[in-house]
Amino acid sequence: MRFASLGSGSRGNATLIEADGTRLLLDCGFPAREVERRLGLIDVAPASLDAILVTHEHQDHIRGVGPLARRYALPVWITHGTYRKDRCGDLPDLRLIHNHDEPFDIGSITVQPYPVPHDAREPVQYVFSQSERTLGVLTDTGMITPHIQEVLSGITSLLLEFNHDELMLLRGPYPPSLQRRVGGRLGHLNNDQAATLLEQLDHERLRHLVVAHVSEKNNHPDKVRESILSRLPELASRLTLTSQSEVSPWFEV
């Protein structure tokens, strides 16, 4: 199993996961044509996708879901709370789930949904697994819960949000109301919160730590690296930061 980020940040998010001929697109926050372009950069045909999975209804995660699903007749897995027809339009194959459902299989990949605290109707994140390899994804959450720690324990790759630096958010361009939303318990993880989670997880088996959803206005890659490596220097060789504008390399789970 392997994965690649097609881009991550407030202007759009999408991640590709594949294993043994199964290809899943996690979120589609770019326009459909842009997703097609970015897939082409890693030699993936959009028609070869098997499904789209959605985390929540914010535009940077859902913008291209409807158009891409209709263009290629793709099934869309989405929570009951997230789905509304006026957000995605008619979908050719709608698969409604709850964020606390049991794991299910899509092709050769097992998908475990789990709930997260975020300012959305029924937000969900996922763990993807095949055999002994597991990819945990955690973005768009305002706090770490015991259940999140339990779900992500022992994974072999992690895509993790380091959204903002607390001081940069406080001194940055956002108005106070948006600062409170981003930094609140239903907002996004700051560098300290995400690094603390890493300390609490068993990271001995972790092959890749891929940092996602880094704010372009309220964070900086150097601050992210410092927050991680000052506590866990052993992760230096396993650490990669994603970009809003560029497709990442493939990561083997």
Phi and psi restraints in degrees (value plus and minus 20) as a CYANA .aco file:
   2 ARG   PHI    -166.3  -126.3
   2 ARG   PSI     145.3   185.3
   3 PHE   PHI    -167.9  -127.9
   3 PHE   PSI     139.3   179.3
   4 ALA   PHI    -166.6  -126.6
   4 ALA   PSI     121.6   161.6
   5 SER   PHI    -108.0   -68.0
   5 SER   PSI     108.2   148.2
   6 LEU   PHI    -105.3   -65.3
   6 LEU   PSI     -26.8    13.2
   7 GLY   PHI     127.8   167.8
   7 GLY   PSI     125.1   165.1
   8 SER   PHI    -168.7  -128.7
   8 SER   PSI     106.1   146.1
   9 GLY   PHI     139.5   179.5
   9 GLY   PSI    -192.8  -152.8
  10 SER   PHI     -91.6   -51.6
  10 SER   PSI     -32.6     7.4
  11 ARG   PHI    -119.3   -79.3
  11 ARG   PSI     -16.0    24.0
  12 GLY   PHI     132.5   172.5
  12 GLY   PSI     122.4   162.4
  13 ASN   PHI    -158.3  -118.3
  13 ASN   PSI     118.4   158.4
  14 ALA   PHI    -183.5  -143.5
  14 ALA   PSI     118.1   158.1
  15 THR   PHI    -154.0  -114.0
  15 THR   PSI     116.1   156.1
  16 LEU   PHI    -125.3   -85.3
  16 LEU   PSI     109.7   149.7
  17 ILE   PHI    -143.3  -103.3
  17 ILE   PSI     112.5   152.5
  18 GLU   PHI    -161.7  -121.7
  18 GLU   PSI     131.5   171.5
  19 ALA   PHI    -182.7  -142.7
  19 ALA   PSI     106.3   146.3
  20 ASP   PHI      27.2    67.2
  20 ASP   PSI      28.0    68.0
  21 GLY   PHI      67.6   107.6
  21 GLY   PSI     -25.7    14.3
  22 THR   PHI    -117.5   -77.5
  22 THR   PSI     110.9   150.9
  23 ARG   PHI    -146.6  -106.6
  23 ARG   PSI     102.0   142.0
  24 LEU   PHI    -138.2   -98.2
  24 LEU   PSI     116.5   156.5
  25 LEU   PHI    -125.6   -85.6
  25 LEU   PSI      97.8   137.8
  26 LEU   PHI    -113.8   -73.8
  26 LEU   PSI      91.0   131.0
  27 ASP   PHI      46.7    86.7
  27 ASP   PSI     135.3   175.3
  28 CYS   PHI    -168.4  -128.4
  28 CYS   PSI      55.9    95.9
  29 GLY   PHI    -112.7   -72.7
  29 GLY   PSI     -17.6    22.4
  30 PHE   PHI    -123.9   -83.9
  30 PHE   PSI     139.8   179.8
  31 PRO   PHI     -75.9   -35.9
  31 PRO   PSI     129.5   169.5
  32 ALA   PHI     -74.6   -34.6
  32 ALA   PSI     -61.6   -21.6
  33 ARG   PHI     -84.9   -44.9
  33 ARG   PSI     -54.6   -14.6
  34 GLU   PHI     -90.0   -50.0
  34 GLU   PSI     -57.9   -17.9
  35 VAL   PHI     -82.5   -42.5
  35 VAL   PSI     -63.2   -23.2
  36 GLU   PHI     -78.5   -38.5
  36 GLU   PSI     -63.8   -23.8
  37 ARG   PHI     -82.1   -42.1
  37 ARG   PSI     -65.0   -25.0
  38 ARG   PHI     -89.5   -49.5
  38 ARG   PSI     -57.3   -17.3
  39 LEU   PHI     -80.7   -40.7
  39 LEU   PSI     -58.4   -18.4
  40 GLY   PHI     -82.0   -42.0
  40 GLY   PSI     -48.7    -8.7
  41 LEU   PHI     -87.2   -47.2
  41 LEU   PSI     -40.5    -0.5
  42 ILE   PHI    -135.8   -95.8
  42 ILE   PSI       2.7    42.7
  43 ASP   PHI      40.1    80.1
  43 ASP   PSI      21.4    61.4
  44 VAL   PHI    -135.8   -95.8
  44 VAL   PSI     104.7   144.7
  45 ALA   PHI    -101.3   -61.3
  45 ALA   PSI     110.2   150.2
  46 PRO   PHI     -75.8   -35.8
  46 PRO   PSI     -52.9   -12.9
  47 ALA   PHI     -86.9   -46.9
  47 ALA   PSI     -35.1     4.9
  48 SER   PHI    -105.7   -65.7
  48 SER   PSI     -24.6    15.4
  49 LEU   PHI     -88.2   -48.2
  49 LEU   PSI     126.2   166.2
  50 ASP   PHI    -120.8   -80.8
  50 ASP   PSI     -42.8    -2.8
  51 ALA   PHI    -191.4  -151.4
  51 ALA   PSI     138.8   178.8
  52 ILE   PHI    -134.2   -94.2
  52 ILE   PSI     113.0   153.0
  53 LEU   PHI    -133.3   -93.3
  53 LEU   PSI     119.0   159.0
  54 VAL   PHI    -135.5   -95.5
  54 VAL   PSI     118.7   158.7
  55 THR   PHI    -110.2   -70.2
  55 THR   PSI     -61.1   -21.1
  56 HIS   PHI    -189.0  -149.0
  56 HIS   PSI     157.7   197.7
  57 GLU   PHI    -110.9   -70.9
  57 GLU   PSI     -16.6    23.4
  58 HIS   PHI     -87.5   -47.5
  58 HIS   PSI     125.0   165.0
  59 GLN   PHI     -79.5   -39.5
  59 GLN   PSI     -51.2   -11.2
  60 ASP   PHI     -93.5   -53.5
  60 ASP   PSI     -18.4    21.6
  61 HIS   PHI    -143.0  -103.0
  61 HIS   PSI     -37.3     2.7
  62 ILE   PHI    -144.9  -104.9
  62 ILE   PSI     -24.8    15.2
  63 ARG   PHI     -71.2   -31.2
  63 ARG   PSI     -65.2   -25.2
  64 GLY   PHI    -119.7   -79.7
  64 GLY   PSI     -13.3    26.7
  65 VAL   PHI     -80.8   -40.8
  65 VAL   PSI     -74.0   -34.0
  66 GLY   PHI     -80.6   -40.6
  66 GLY   PSI     -73.7   -33.7
  67 PRO   PHI     -77.9   -37.9
  67 PRO   PSI     -63.1   -23.1
  68 LEU   PHI     -89.1   -49.1
  68 LEU   PSI     -61.2   -21.2
  69 ALA   PHI     -83.0   -43.0
  69 ALA   PSI     -61.4   -21.4
  70 ARG   PHI     -90.3   -50.3
  70 ARG   PSI     -57.6   -17.6
  71 ARG   PHI     -85.5   -45.5
  71 ARG   PSI     -54.7   -14.7
  72 TYR   PHI    -139.2   -99.2
  72 TYR   PSI      -6.7    33.3
  73 ALA   PHI      32.7    72.7
  73 ALA   PSI      31.6    71.6
  74 LEU   PHI    -116.1   -76.1
  74 LEU   PSI     117.2   157.2
  75 PRO   PHI     -89.0   -49.0
  75 PRO   PSI     124.1   164.1
  76 VAL   PHI    -140.7  -100.7
  76 VAL   PSI     101.5   141.5
  77 TRP   PHI    -116.2   -76.2
  77 TRP   PSI     101.4   141.4
  78 ILE   PHI    -173.0  -133.0
  78 ILE   PSI     126.1   166.1
  79 THR   PHI     -93.2   -53.2
  79 THR   PSI     137.5   177.5
  80 HIS   PHI     -77.1   -37.1
  80 HIS   PSI     -61.8   -21.8
  81 GLY   PHI     -89.4   -49.4
  81 GLY   PSI     -53.9   -13.9
  82 THR   PHI     -94.1   -54.1
  82 THR   PSI     -57.8   -17.8
  83 TYR   PHI     -93.6   -53.6
  83 TYR   PSI     110.2   150.2
  84 ARG   PHI    -167.9  -127.9
  84 ARG   PSI     119.0   159.0
  85 LYS   PHI     -80.3   -40.3
  85 LYS   PSI     -53.3   -13.3
  86 ASP   PHI     -94.9   -54.9
  86 ASP   PSI     -28.5    11.5
  87 ARG   PHI    -109.1   -69.1
  87 ARG   PSI     -61.4   -21.4
  88 CYS   PHI    -134.9   -94.9
  88 CYS   PSI     -33.3     6.7
  89 GLY   PHI      53.4    93.4
  89 GLY   PSI    -188.5  -148.5
  90 ASP   PHI     -88.1   -48.1
  90 ASP   PSI     110.8   150.8
  91 LEU   PHI    -128.4   -88.4
  91 LEU   PSI     117.9   157.9
  92 PRO   PHI     -88.3   -48.3
  92 PRO   PSI     -45.4    -5.4
  93 ASP   PHI    -173.5  -133.5
  93 ASP   PSI      72.7   112.7
  94 LEU   PHI    -111.3   -71.3
  94 LEU   PSI     105.0   145.0
  95 ARG   PHI    -138.5   -98.5
  95 ARG   PSI      79.3   119.3
  96 LEU   PHI    -104.5   -64.5
  96 LEU   PSI     113.4   153.4
  97 ILE   PHI    -153.4  -113.4
  97 ILE   PSI     148.7   188.7
  98 HIS   PHI    -127.2   -87.2
  98 HIS   PSI     134.4   174.4
  99 ASN   PHI     -93.0   -53.0
  99 ASN   PSI     -24.2    15.8
 100 HIS   PHI    -133.9   -93.9
 100 HIS   PSI      -4.8    35.2
 101 ASP   PHI     -84.5   -44.5
 101 ASP   PSI     141.3   181.3
 102 GLU   PHI     -90.4   -50.4
 102 GLU   PSI     139.7   179.7
 103 PRO   PHI     -78.5   -38.5
 103 PRO   PSI     129.3   169.3
 104 PHE   PHI    -158.9  -118.9
 104 PHE   PSI     140.6   180.6
 105 ASP   PHI    -123.6   -83.6
 105 ASP   PSI     117.3   157.3
 106 ILE   PHI    -142.4  -102.4
 106 ILE   PSI      86.7   126.7
 107 GLY   PHI      39.7    79.7
 107 GLY   PSI    -146.5  -106.5
 108 SER   PHI    -112.8   -72.8
 108 SER   PSI     -14.2    25.8
 109 ILE   PHI    -131.6   -91.6
 109 ILE   PSI     110.7   150.7
 110 THR   PHI    -112.0   -72.0
 110 THR   PSI     111.9   151.9
 111 VAL   PHI    -136.7   -96.7
 111 VAL   PSI     103.3   143.3
 112 GLN   PHI    -132.1   -92.1
 112 GLN   PSI      90.2   130.2
 113 PRO   PHI     -99.0   -59.0
 113 PRO   PSI     131.3   171.3
 114 TYR   PHI    -171.2  -131.2
 114 TYR   PSI     126.6   166.6
 115 PRO   PHI     -98.7   -58.7
 115 PRO   PSI     130.5   170.5
 116 VAL   PHI    -157.1  -117.1
 116 VAL   PSI     131.6   171.6
 117 PRO   PHI    -101.5   -61.5
 117 PRO   PSI      91.8   131.8
 118 HIS   PHI    -172.3  -132.3
 118 HIS   PSI     138.6   178.6
 119 ASP   PHI    -103.2   -63.2
 119 ASP   PSI      46.0    86.0
 120 ALA   PHI    -161.8  -121.8
 120 ALA   PSI     152.1   192.1
 121 ARG   PHI     -94.3   -54.3
 121 ARG   PSI     -62.1   -22.1
 122 GLU   PHI    -174.2  -134.2
 122 GLU   PSI      49.6    89.6
 123 PRO   PHI     -87.0   -47.0
 123 PRO   PSI     129.6   169.6
 124 VAL   PHI    -164.7  -124.7
 124 VAL   PSI     127.6   167.6
 125 GLN   PHI    -144.2  -104.2
 125 GLN   PSI     155.1   195.1
 126 TYR   PHI    -159.2  -119.2
 126 TYR   PSI     132.4   172.4
 127 VAL   PHI    -136.7   -96.7
 127 VAL   PSI     108.8   148.8
 128 PHE   PHI    -128.5   -88.5
 128 PHE   PSI     114.9   154.9
 129 SER   PHI    -162.8  -122.8
 129 SER   PSI     133.0   173.0
 130 GLN   PHI    -169.0  -129.0
 130 GLN   PSI      99.9   139.9
 131 SER   PHI      36.6    76.6
 131 SER   PSI    -144.1  -104.1
 132 GLU   PHI    -113.9   -73.9
 132 GLU   PSI     -19.0    21.0
 133 ARG   PHI    -117.0   -77.0
 133 ARG   PSI     113.1   153.1
 134 THR   PHI    -157.3  -117.3
 134 THR   PSI     114.0   154.0
 135 LEU   PHI    -132.0   -92.0
 135 LEU   PSI      98.7   138.7
 136 GLY   PHI    -119.9   -79.9
 136 GLY   PSI     117.7   157.7
 137 VAL   PHI    -140.2  -100.2
 137 VAL   PSI     109.3   149.3
 138 LEU   PHI    -163.3  -123.3
 138 LEU   PSI      82.9   122.9
 139 THR   PHI    -156.0  -116.0
 139 THR   PSI     151.3   191.3
 140 ASP   PHI      33.9    73.9
 140 ASP   PSI      37.1    77.1
 141 THR   PHI    -161.9  -121.9
 141 THR   PSI     121.6   161.6
 142 GLY   PHI    -110.5   -70.5
 142 GLY   PSI     -34.1     5.9
 143 MET   PHI    -177.9  -137.9
 143 MET   PSI     143.1   183.1
 144 ILE   PHI    -119.1   -79.1
 144 ILE   PSI     107.6   147.6
 145 THR   PHI    -124.3   -84.3
 145 THR   PSI     140.7   180.7
 146 PRO   PHI     -77.1   -37.1
 146 PRO   PSI     -55.2   -15.2
 147 HIS   PHI     -85.7   -45.7
 147 HIS   PSI     -59.9   -19.9
 148 ILE   PHI     -79.7   -39.7
 148 ILE   PSI     -65.8   -25.8
 149 GLN   PHI     -79.1   -39.1
 149 GLN   PSI     -62.5   -22.5
 150 GLU   PHI     -84.8   -44.8
 150 GLU   PSI     -64.9   -24.9
 151 VAL   PHI     -83.8   -43.8
 151 VAL   PSI     -57.7   -17.7
 152 LEU   PHI    -110.1   -70.1
 152 LEU   PSI     -17.5    22.5
 153 SER   PHI     -88.6   -48.6
 153 SER   PSI     108.6   148.6
 154 GLY   PHI      59.7    99.7
 154 GLY   PSI     -10.1    29.9
 155 ILE   PHI     -90.1   -50.1
 155 ILE   PSI     141.1   181.1
 156 THR   PHI    -121.8   -81.8
 156 THR   PSI     -34.9     5.1
 157 SER   PHI    -165.9  -125.9
 157 SER   PSI     128.6   168.6
 158 LEU   PHI    -159.7  -119.7
 158 LEU   PSI     106.8   146.8
 159 LEU   PHI    -123.4   -83.4
 159 LEU   PSI      90.7   130.7
 160 LEU   PHI    -148.9  -108.9
 160 LEU   PSI     114.6   154.6
 161 GLU   PHI     -93.3   -53.3
 161 GLU   PSI     109.4   149.4
 162 PHE   PHI    -145.2  -105.2
 162 PHE   PSI      61.1   101.1
 163 ASN   PHI     -94.6   -54.6
 163 ASN   PSI     -69.4   -29.4
 164 HIS   PHI    -165.7  -125.7
 164 HIS   PSI     136.6   176.6
 165 ASP   PHI    -112.2   -72.2
 165 ASP   PSI     110.5   150.5
 166 GLU   PHI     -77.5   -37.5
 166 GLU   PSI     -63.6   -23.6
 167 LEU   PHI     -90.7   -50.7
 167 LEU   PSI     -59.5   -19.5
 168 MET   PHI     -84.5   -44.5
 168 MET   PSI     -58.0   -18.0
 169 LEU   PHI     -83.2   -43.2
 169 LEU   PSI     -63.4   -23.4
 170 LEU   PHI     -84.2   -44.2
 170 LEU   PSI     -56.9   -16.9
 171 ARG   PHI    -117.6   -77.6
 171 ARG   PSI     -18.9    21.1
 172 GLY   PHI    -103.9   -63.9
 172 GLY   PSI    -190.0  -150.0
 173 PRO   PHI    -102.2   -62.2
 173 PRO   PSI     -28.1    11.9
 174 TYR   PHI     -91.3   -51.3
 174 TYR   PSI     121.8   161.8
 175 PRO   PHI     -86.1   -46.1
 175 PRO   PSI     139.8   179.8
 176 PRO   PHI     -74.0   -34.0
 176 PRO   PSI     -58.1   -18.1
 177 SER   PHI     -83.7   -43.7
 177 SER   PSI     -60.0   -20.0
 178 LEU   PHI     -93.6   -53.6
 178 LEU   PSI     -55.6   -15.6
 179 GLN   PHI     -78.0   -38.0
 179 GLN   PSI     -64.8   -24.8
 180 ARG   PHI     -84.7   -44.7
 180 ARG   PSI     -58.9   -18.9
 181 ARG   PHI     -85.6   -45.6
 181 ARG   PSI     -69.6   -29.6
 182 VAL   PHI     -84.5   -44.5
 182 VAL   PSI     -63.0   -23.0
 183 GLY   PHI    -108.0   -68.0
 183 GLY   PSI     -20.4    19.6
 184 GLY   PHI    -104.6   -64.6
 184 GLY   PSI    -198.5  -158.5
 185 ARG   PHI     -91.1   -51.1
 185 ARG   PSI     -31.9     8.1
 186 LEU   PHI    -136.6   -96.6
 186 LEU   PSI       4.2    44.2
 187 GLY   PHI    -124.8   -84.8
 187 GLY   PSI    -137.1   -97.1
 188 HIS   PHI    -150.4  -110.4
 188 HIS   PSI     133.8   173.8
 189 LEU   PHI     -91.9   -51.9
 189 LEU   PSI     114.4   154.4
 190 ASN   PHI    -108.1   -68.1
 190 ASN   PSI     153.6   193.6
 191 ASN   PHI     -79.1   -39.1
 191 ASN   PSI     -61.9   -21.9
 192 ASP   PHI     -86.6   -46.6
 192 ASP   PSI     -62.7   -22.7
 193 GLN   PHI     -81.0   -41.0
 193 GLN   PSI     -66.0   -26.0
 194 ALA   PHI     -87.0   -47.0
 194 ALA   PSI     -59.8   -19.8
 195 ALA   PHI     -86.7   -46.7
 195 ALA   PSI     -56.8   -16.8
 196 THR   PHI     -83.4   -43.4
 196 THR   PSI     -61.0   -21.0
 197 LEU   PHI     -78.7   -38.7
 197 LEU   PSI     -64.6   -24.6
 198 LEU   PHI     -78.3   -38.3
 198 LEU   PSI     -60.6   -20.6
 199 GLU   PHI     -82.3   -42.3
 199 GLU   PSI     -53.4   -13.4
 200 GLN   PHI    -102.1   -62.1
 200 GLN   PSI     -39.3     0.7
 201 LEU   PHI    -105.7   -65.7
 201 LEU   PSI     135.3   175.3
 202 ASP   PHI    -100.2   -60.2
 202 ASP   PSI      84.4   124.4
 203 HIS   PHI    -125.0   -85.0
 203 HIS   PSI      -4.4    35.6
 204 GLU   PHI     -83.4   -43.4
 204 GLU   PSI     -55.4   -15.4
 205 ARG   PHI    -111.0   -71.0
 205 ARG   PSI     -19.8    20.2
 206 LEU   PHI     -92.4   -52.4
 206 LEU   PSI      98.4   138.4
 207 ARG   PHI    -109.3   -69.3
 207 ARG   PSI     -57.9   -17.9
 208 HIS   PHI    -156.9  -116.9
 208 HIS   PSI     111.1   151.1
 209 LEU   PHI    -131.9   -91.9
 209 LEU   PSI      90.2   130.2
 210 VAL   PHI    -131.0   -91.0
 210 VAL   PSI      97.7   137.7
 211 VAL   PHI    -105.4   -65.4
 211 VAL   PSI     113.3   153.3
 212 ALA   PHI    -149.6  -109.6
 212 ALA   PSI     146.4   186.4
 213 HIS   PHI      34.7    74.7
 213 HIS   PSI      22.5    62.5
 214 VAL   PHI     -99.4   -59.4
 214 VAL   PSI     103.5   143.5
 215 SER   PHI     -86.1   -46.1
 215 SER   PSI     114.2   154.2
 216 GLU   PHI     -97.8   -57.8
 216 GLU   PSI     -39.2     0.8
 217 LYS   PHI    -125.8   -85.8
 217 LYS   PSI     -43.8    -3.8
 218 ASN   PHI    -143.2  -103.2
 218 ASN   PSI       0.2    40.2
 219 ASN   PHI    -178.2  -138.2
 219 ASN   PSI     152.3   192.3
 220 HIS   PHI    -169.8  -129.8
 220 HIS   PSI     120.7   160.7
 221 PRO   PHI     -73.1   -33.1
 221 PRO   PSI     -56.3   -16.3
 222 ASP   PHI     -84.5   -44.5
 222 ASP   PSI     -57.1   -17.1
 223 LYS   PHI     -88.7   -48.7
 223 LYS   PSI     -57.0   -17.0
 224 VAL   PHI     -82.6   -42.6
 224 VAL   PSI     -70.7   -30.7
 225 ARG   PHI     -79.9   -39.9
 225 ARG   PSI     -62.3   -22.3
 226 GLU   PHI     -82.9   -42.9
 226 GLU   PSI     -61.2   -21.2
 227 SER   PHI     -84.9   -44.9
 227 SER   PSI     -51.6   -11.6
 228 ILE   PHI    -103.4   -63.4
 228 ILE   PSI     -72.8   -32.8
 229 LEU   PHI     -96.5   -56.5
 229 LEU   PSI     -40.7    -0.7
 230 SER   PHI     -88.9   -48.9
 230 SER   PSI     -43.6    -3.6
 231 ARG   PHI    -124.1   -84.1
 231 ARG   PSI     -57.4   -17.4
 232 LEU   PHI    -151.3  -111.3
 232 LEU   PSI      49.7    89.7
 233 PRO   PHI     -81.5   -41.5
 233 PRO   PSI     -41.8    -1.8
 234 GLU   PHI     -88.0   -48.0
 234 GLU   PSI     -32.2     7.8
 235 LEU   PHI    -109.3   -69.3
 235 LEU   PSI     -18.4    21.6
 236 ALA   PHI     -75.1   -35.1
 236 ALA   PSI     -64.7   -24.7
 237 SER   PHI     -96.9   -56.9
 237 SER   PSI     -29.8    10.2
 238 ARG   PHI    -127.2   -87.2
 238 ARG   PSI     -16.1    23.9
 239 LEU   PHI    -118.6   -78.6
 239 LEU   PSI     111.0   151.0
 240 THR   PHI    -158.9  -118.9
 240 THR   PSI     119.3   159.3
 241 LEU   PHI    -122.6   -82.6
 241 LEU   PSI     113.3   153.3
 242 THR   PHI    -100.3   -60.3
 242 THR   PSI     148.8   188.8
 243 SER   PHI    -144.3  -104.3
 243 SER   PSI     130.2   170.2
 244 GLN   PHI     -89.6   -49.6
 244 GLN   PSI     -53.5   -13.5
 245 SER   PHI    -124.4   -84.4
 245 SER   PSI     -28.8    11.2
 246 GLU   PHI    -146.0  -106.0
 246 GLU   PSI     129.9   169.9
 247 VAL   PHI    -102.1   -62.1
 247 VAL   PSI     116.6   156.6
 248 SER   PHI     -98.6   -58.6
 248 SER   PSI     146.6   186.6
 249 PRO   PHI     -90.2   -50.2
 249 PRO   PSI     151.3   191.3
 250 TRP   PHI     -93.4   -53.4
 250 TRP   PSI     122.5   162.5
 251 PHE   PHI    -137.4   -97.4
 251 PHE   PSI     104.7   144.7
 252 GLU   PHI    -102.2   -62.2
 252 GLU   PSI      99.9   139.9
